[in-house]
Amino acid sequence: MTITDNPVRNGVDTATLFATLDAVKGDPEIAKFRFRATNTWVSGTHNRSTMHGFYGAKQEMAHREPFTFDADHPPVLVGSDNGPTPVEYVLHALAACLTAGIANIAAARGINLTEVSSTVEGDIDLMGILGLSDEVRNGYQQLRVSFTLRGDDPEKLRSVVEQSRRRSAVFDVVTNGVPVSIDVDAG
Amino acid sequence: MTITDNPVRNGVDTATLFATLDAVKGDPEIAKFRFRATNTWVSGTHNRSTMHGFYGAKQEMAHREPFTFDADHPPVLVGSDNGPTPVEYVLHALAACLTAGIANIAAARGINLTEVSSTVEGDIDLMGILGLSDEVRNGYQQLRVSFTLRGDDPEKLRSVVEQSRRRSAVFDVVTNGVPVSIDVDAG
């Protein structure tokens, strides 16, 4: 592939992207990241997270500003609707990760995009989290992602989505699961 | 347990919470929810999701306003830092779900909370998503949640966290995984 004709494609600086890949190949320690969110309870099901600092490329770094998000339950789930539910943020994370991957991979392959839009739906039976059934799982039973892509050759676009799925961090987490430890300081 | 002395505890309307549980016991169809996020690519790794409508309690419903969130990569990951990364939203979703559960369960048990705060950290080795190693997974390798709770008896507070973990939708999704299907309309 040639990148010299247009180093920025789909808004992706492919020259920097390839330089980053080369840097990581030369020193895999650069690739070890640690992300972080802090959360504070407000009232009832309403709480707020901030994402600011993270570790990566062998140093402590920070987003250009603290990003703050509210989560809550809607009234039908006995909340005050000050934000989306936690489970909706999972849908957003999945769509966002796959879409970022699509833009990067298309750019790396020299494929132009004019539109990427998606809808993610998740089915959940609240009999689980309400403690009313031990046979119903707590989380989503099924997630469905529907992508619409416009740009170059449709076959190439489909193959970009497939490669994004194969290399998506959130798709991996959501489909395969991750060990989670919980510590409690109660006093 | 008695709920008549204080129907609102920790900002949770326990009378409505118990009424909701009774309603679902009487008609399990009420518990079948479908959440939804729509996402639109902006440029590069920057994209935006909206959560507004959802299905639940046997009808199409909506949040009181559309909630819109940007995701992006920071400059070190060849993005423009217009929002947190998709993987950071997963940390937020996990903290938010566990915290909402803590508030609800404590209220249902008549336990008062004065503080619930948490930090969620996730370790990720980008050799996976960069396609530089087939032995490194794409997603987080480990998540750690640290809670600080203040309020009534510490033993009771710890038991509330444990029950929230047992009934958290996002904890279930993140630890056990969910089937995800992806459809593509490319043209």
Interface residues (C-beta under 8 A of the other chain):
Chain A: N10 G11 V12 D13 T16 L17 T20 L21 V24 K25 P28 A31 K32 F33 R34 F35 R36 A37 T38 N39 T40 W41 V42 S43 G44 T45 H46 N47 S49 M51 F54 G56 A57 M61 H63 R64 F67 F69 A71 D72 H73 P74 V76 L77 V78 G79 D81 G83 P84 T85 P86 V87 E88 Y89 V90 L91 H92 A93 L94 A95 A96 C97 L98 T99 A100 G101 I102 A103 N104 A107 L113 E115 V116 S117 S118 T119 V120 E121 G122 D123 I124 D125 L126 M127 G128 I129 L130 G131 L132 S133 R137 N138 G139 Y140 Q141 Q142 L143 R144 V145 S146 F147 T148 L149 R150 P154 E155 L157 R158 V161 R165 R167 S168 A169 V170 F171 D172 V173 V174 T175 N176 G177 V178 P179 V180 S181 I182 D183 V184 D185 A186 G187
Chain B: N10 G11 V12 D13 T16 L17 T20 L21 V24 K25 P28 A31 K32 F33 R34 F35 R36 A37 T38 N39 T40 W41 V42 S43 G44 T45 H46 N47 S49 M51 F54 G56 A57 M61 H63 R64 F67 F69 A71 D72 H73 P74 V76 L77 V78 G79 D81 G83 P84 T85 P86 V87 E88 Y89 V90 L91 H92 A93 L94 A95 A96 C97 L98 T99 A100 G101 I102 A103 N104 A107 L113 E115 V116 S117 S118 T119 V120 E121 G122 D123 I124 D125 L126 M127 G128 I129 L130 G131 L132 S133 R137 N138 G139 Y140 Q141 Q142 L143 R144 V145 S146 F147 T148 L149 R150 P154 E155 L157 R158 V161 R165 R167 S168 A169 V170 F171 D172 V173 V174 T175 N176 G177 V178 P179 V180 S181 I182 D183 V184 D185 A186 G187
